[in-house]
Structures are given as C-alpha cells and as structure tokens.
Amino acid sequence: MAHKTTHHNAKQSRWSQRALIATCVISTAAAGILVVDQVTDGQPETLQRLGVVPEPMGPTEMTGPTAGPADVPPQDVLVAGQAAQDHQATDDGLPTVGMDGIDLSRISAGGGQGADNQDWSTMHPSELAIPAADLRIPMVPRGLVSLDATTQEMDLPVSFQAGWLTSSSSVSSTQGTTVVAGHVNWADGSWAPMSNLYNAQPGMTVLTTDQSGALQSWKVTSSSSVPQNELSHLFTLTDTQGPRELVLITCEASIDNQENLSFDKNHVVTAVPQP
C-alpha cells in the first residue's frame, strides 16, 4: 500500500508533528522488561483528531528507492561542525526550545528520501549515516525511565533525532553492543528519518561519529523484521563486554481489526566494525 501523505512537499509541517509512539521491546532480563517507548499515542482518538487514516508502515510500504551513493569511503569524509542539541519534546512533540534556528537540511526526509542538503563528504559529531540507504540522522544520548517495578522504557528524542542507549556501549567503545533507536513516523502518519533504515542491506557501509568527532566505519551484517517479543532472545543489547556490534532499531506498524496502529515488530539492522 502506498503512503498517502505528501509531507515531502510540506516539510515544515512534517517537522512540526509528533511521532506516533511505538512500543519497541528491546531486552528482557531477570529484572524485567526494557522497551524503547511505551504506547501512549497512535490510537483512534488521536488519529481522528489529526485527520489521519492509519496505514501499515514497513519495508514493503516505502515510497520508493533511495538515491544514495553505493559507498562512501571513510577516508573521504571530513568531520566538522558541532553535535546536534538534544531536543526534549513537548506534549505536542515539538522541541521545548521551539523550531527556530534548528537546521533540518542535513537530515533525511524518510520514506526512502534523503536530505535536502545532502553532502556525504562531511559529517557532524554524533551522527549516524548509511549513505546507500539515504539515511542521515543526529544521535543524542538517551537513558531509561521506569514505568513500573518490572518495566523500563528508553526515552526517545524527537523524531528528527535518534537516541543512543546510554546503558549500551558508547559509539567509540572497542567492545560490546551499541544500540541506537529512533521513531519510524510522525503523528500525521508521515515517515520520519529513521524509516530509511528499512532500506539498509547487508554489505552497506554505516558511518558513525562520536561527540569528539571520531569516525567509525561499519559494515551491515543483517537487516530483518523481528517480532517484539522475540527481539530480546535474538539480540544481546546491553552487553558492554562482548564482541563489537552496532544495533540500529526502529519500529514497524500494522493495522488491527479496530483500525489501531499496532507496532508489534521491530526493524533491526546490525553492523560490525570495518578496519
């Protein structure tokens, strides 16, 4: 099913909308359940208020192929500028500081489309890029909050940023698993930047920079859809001592019989360091 929204022709309104909140279970341990975010939005009353017709969101619903380069050698990338500010979201999903002065031109549009000002020869500190998938998004550190005695959730940023899980290994670490997660969409039903993760395929190059600007190149090893209740059994996401791995996560949505958007799957891309 093709997506009906025309957010690429109305970018400012797209950046102004709140992401539909998706449940993304990322780890189950003896202490309880760890989730990326809890379902509090995206249900019929919210969609009706926004005039949104809910539609599935997954790799088969992407709007088209990417136009990213086949590869960008890390040695050809200059890291300059400053890391993005960590934008906390208001109840309306806007940055608490407002949108003035926020440069969106370097961030992927989503839905298979790249940024307006795409220059793969440069990166900022704390960025994630998969050039061949047309994905570029700032990363900000995000921790966990407790929902109850047995469940924690990851505090995701606004949808034009991805969160690095601070209880996983840092981006510059030499061992363990680094987890980066982001919303797949906005409250108006349009794709968010992290949706371009759907286009990542094994063999593609992933580039990350840490806060200091140190650049690391990775190679995608897998790209898969995983039921949320199986994710913690298939991936070790809070291992800070084991083999080095990057795990990138967003969500997939299906429609249930009551026309609720049900985020019952995660889309997970793994990568290992390249020399």
C-alpha positions as CSV (number, residue, x, y, z in Angstrom):
1,M,0.0,0.0,0.0
2,A,1.4,3.4,-1.0
3,H,1.6,6.0,1.6
4,K,-1.0,8.8,1.1
5,T,0.7,11.7,2.8
6,T,2.6,14.5,0.9
7,H,4.9,15.5,3.7
8,H,7.9,15.9,1.3
9,N,6.0,18.9,-0.3
10,A,5.2,20.4,3.1
11,K,8.4,19.8,5.0
12,Q,7.9,22.4,7.7
13,S,4.6,21.0,8.8
14,R,6.1,17.5,8.8
15,W,8.9,18.6,11.2
16,S,6.3,20.1,13.5
17,Q,4.4,16.9,14.1
18,R,4.8,14.4,16.9
19,A,5.9,10.9,16.2
20,L,3.4,8.2,16.8
21,I,4.7,6.4,19.9
22,A,5.6,2.8,19.2
23,T,6.3,0.0,21.6
24,C,9.7,-1.5,20.8
25,V,10.7,-4.2,23.3
26,I,14.5,-4.4,23.1
27,S,15.5,-6.5,26.0
28,T,14.1,-8.9,28.6
29,A,16.1,-9.7,31.6
30,A,15.6,-11.1,35.1
31,A,14.9,-7.6,36.4
32,G,12.0,-7.1,33.9
33,I,11.3,-5.7,30.5
34,L,13.2,-2.9,28.7
35,V,11.3,-1.1,26.0
36,V,12.2,1.7,23.6
37,D,9.0,3.6,24.1
38,Q,5.6,2.9,25.5
39,V,2.3,3.1,23.5
40,T,0.5,6.3,24.6
41,D,-0.4,7.6,21.2
42,G,-1.4,6.5,17.7
43,Q,-4.8,5.2,18.7
44,P,-8.2,6.0,17.0
45,E,-9.0,9.2,19.0
46,T,-5.5,10.7,18.3
47,L,-5.7,9.8,14.6
48,Q,-9.2,11.1,14.3
49,R,-8.2,14.4,15.9
50,L,-5.4,14.7,13.3
51,G,-7.5,13.6,10.4
52,V,-5.1,10.7,9.7
53,V,-6.1,7.4,8.0
54,P,-3.9,4.8,9.7
55,E,-1.8,2.7,7.3
56,P,0.8,0.0,7.8
57,M,4.4,1.1,7.9
58,G,7.2,-1.3,7.0
59,P,9.8,-2.1,4.3
60,T,7.1,-3.0,1.7
61,E,5.3,0.3,2.2
62,M,8.4,2.5,1.4
63,T,7.6,5.2,-1.1
64,G,10.5,4.4,-3.5
65,P,14.2,3.5,-4.0
66,T,16.9,5.6,-2.5
67,A,19.2,7.9,-4.4
68,G,22.2,7.5,-2.1
69,P,25.7,6.6,-3.3
70,A,26.7,3.0,-3.4
71,D,29.5,3.6,-1.0
72,V,31.3,6.5,0.7
73,P,34.9,5.6,1.8
74,P,35.5,6.8,5.3
75,Q,38.8,8.4,4.3
76,D,36.8,10.8,2.1
77,V,34.7,12.1,4.9
78,L,35.5,15.2,6.8
79,V,34.1,15.6,10.3
80,A,33.4,19.2,11.2
81,G,30.9,21.4,13.0
82,Q,29.1,20.7,16.2
83,A,26.9,17.9,17.6
84,A,23.2,18.4,17.5
85,Q,21.5,19.7,20.6
86,D,19.4,17.1,22.4
87,H,15.9,18.2,21.9
88,Q,13.4,17.2,24.5
89,A,9.8,17.0,23.1
90,T,6.8,18.9,24.5
91,D,3.4,17.2,24.8
92,D,2.8,18.4,21.2
93,G,6.0,16.7,20.1
94,L,7.8,20.0,19.3
95,P,11.3,20.7,20.7
96,T,10.8,22.6,24.0
97,V,13.1,25.3,22.6
98,G,10.9,25.7,19.5
99,M,11.9,25.2,15.9
100,D,13.7,28.5,15.3
101,G,17.4,28.0,14.4
102,I,17.2,24.2,14.0
103,D,18.9,23.2,10.8
104,L,16.9,20.3,9.2
105,S,18.5,20.4,5.8
106,R,21.1,17.7,6.6
107,I,18.6,15.2,8.0
108,S,17.0,12.5,5.9
109,A,13.3,13.1,5.0
110,G,12.4,9.5,5.4
111,G,10.2,7.2,3.3
112,G,13.3,6.4,1.2
113,Q,14.1,10.1,0.5
114,G,17.3,11.8,1.6
115,A,18.1,15.2,2.9
116,D,17.6,18.5,1.0
117,N,21.3,19.4,1.5
118,Q,23.0,16.1,1.1
119,D,26.8,16.1,1.2
120,W,28.2,12.7,2.0
121,S,31.7,14.1,2.2
122,T,31.0,15.8,5.5
123,M,29.6,14.7,8.9
124,H,29.0,16.4,12.2
125,P,29.9,14.9,15.5
126,S,27.3,12.4,16.9
127,E,25.8,11.5,13.6
128,L,24.6,8.2,12.1
129,A,24.8,7.7,8.3
130,I,24.1,4.9,5.9
131,P,24.8,6.6,2.5
132,A,23.4,3.8,0.3
133,A,20.1,3.8,2.3
134,D,19.9,7.7,2.2
135,L,19.9,7.7,6.0
136,R,21.5,10.5,7.9
137,I,20.3,11.5,11.4
138,P,21.8,13.1,14.5
139,M,22.3,10.9,17.6
140,V,21.8,12.1,21.2
141,P,22.3,10.1,24.4
142,R,19.2,8.7,26.0
143,G,18.7,6.7,29.1
144,L,15.9,4.7,30.7
145,V,12.9,5.6,32.9
146,S,10.9,3.1,35.0
147,L,7.3,2.5,34.1
148,D,6.6,0.2,37.0
149,A,8.5,-2.3,39.2
150,T,9.4,-4.6,36.3
151,T,9.4,-2.4,33.1
152,Q,11.7,0.3,31.9
153,E,11.5,2.4,28.7
154,M,14.0,4.2,26.6
155,D,13.4,7.9,26.5
156,L,13.5,8.6,22.7
157,P,14.1,12.1,21.4
158,V,12.0,13.9,18.8
159,S,11.7,12.1,15.5
160,F,14.4,14.0,13.6
161,Q,16.9,12.6,16.0
162,A,17.9,9.0,17.1
163,G,18.7,8.0,20.6
164,W,21.9,6.2,21.7
165,L,21.0,3.9,24.6
166,T,23.4,5.0,27.4
167,S,23.3,1.6,29.1
168,S,24.8,0.1,25.9
169,S,28.3,0.6,24.8
170,S,29.3,4.0,23.6
171,V,29.7,4.7,19.9
172,S,33.5,5.0,20.4
173,S,33.8,1.8,22.6
174,T,36.0,-1.0,21.4
175,Q,33.8,-3.8,22.8
176,G,30.2,-4.6,23.4
177,T,27.0,-3.7,21.7
178,T,26.0,-0.1,20.8
179,V,22.2,0.5,20.5
180,V,20.7,3.3,18.5
181,A,16.9,3.6,18.1
182,G,14.5,6.1,16.6
183,H,10.9,6.7,15.7
184,V,9.7,5.5,12.3
185,N,7.0,8.1,11.8
186,W,5.2,11.3,12.8
187,A,1.7,11.8,14.2
188,D,0.4,12.9,10.8
189,G,1.3,9.4,9.5
190,S,4.3,10.5,7.5
191,W,7.7,8.8,7.6
192,A,10.4,10.0,10.0
193,P,14.1,10.0,9.0
194,M,14.8,6.6,10.8
195,S,12.3,4.9,8.4
196,N,15.1,4.9,5.8
197,L,16.7,2.2,8.0
198,Y,14.3,-0.2,6.1
199,N,16.5,0.2,3.0
200,A,19.7,-0.9,4.7
201,Q,21.0,-4.2,3.3
202,P,24.0,-6.5,4.2
203,G,27.2,-5.2,2.8
204,M,26.3,-1.5,3.1
205,T,28.6,0.9,4.9
206,V,27.5,2.6,8.1
207,L,29.3,5.7,9.4
208,T,29.1,6.9,12.9
209,T,30.8,9.8,14.7
210,D,31.0,10.3,18.5
211,Q,30.8,13.5,20.4
212,S,34.5,14.3,19.8
213,G,34.1,13.7,16.0
214,A,35.9,10.4,15.9
215,L,34.7,8.5,12.8
216,Q,33.9,4.8,12.8
217,S,33.0,2.7,9.7
218,W,30.8,-0.3,10.0
219,K,29.5,-3.0,7.6
220,V,25.9,-4.1,7.7
221,T,25.6,-7.8,8.5
222,S,21.9,-8.2,8.7
223,S,18.6,-6.4,8.2
224,S,15.4,-8.0,9.5
225,S,11.9,-7.7,10.9
226,V,11.6,-9.1,14.3
227,P,8.5,-9.7,16.5
228,Q,9.0,-7.6,19.6
229,N,8.5,-10.5,21.9
230,E,11.4,-12.3,20.2
231,L,13.9,-9.4,20.0
232,S,15.4,-9.9,23.4
233,H,16.0,-13.5,22.6
234,L,17.8,-12.8,19.3
235,F,20.0,-9.8,20.2
236,T,22.1,-9.0,23.2
237,L,21.6,-5.3,23.5
238,T,23.1,-4.3,26.8
239,D,26.3,-6.3,26.6
240,T,29.2,-3.9,27.1
241,Q,31.9,-6.5,27.2
242,G,31.4,-8.9,24.3
243,P,32.2,-8.7,20.6
244,R,31.8,-5.3,19.0
245,E,28.4,-4.7,17.3
246,L,26.1,-1.9,16.3
247,V,22.4,-2.5,16.5
248,L,20.0,0.0,14.9
249,I,16.3,-0.2,15.7
250,T,13.1,1.3,14.5
251,C,9.5,0.0,14.5
252,E,7.0,-1.5,12.1
253,A,3.3,-0.9,12.2
254,S,0.3,-3.0,11.2
255,I,-3.4,-2.3,11.4
256,D,-5.6,-4.4,13.7
257,N,-9.4,-5.0,13.3
258,Q,-10.2,-1.8,15.2
259,E,-8.0,0.2,12.9
260,N,-5.5,0.8,15.6
261,L,-1.9,1.2,14.5
262,S,-0.1,-1.8,16.2
263,F,3.6,-1.5,16.5
264,D,4.2,-5.2,17.0
265,K,7.5,-5.6,15.2
266,N,11.0,-4.0,15.3
267,H,13.1,-3.5,12.2
268,V,16.7,-4.3,13.3
269,V,19.9,-3.7,11.4
270,T,23.2,-5.0,12.7
271,A,26.7,-4.0,11.7
272,V,30.3,-4.8,12.7
273,P,33.4,-2.5,12.6
274,Q,35.3,-2.2,9.4
275,P,39.1,-1.6,9.5
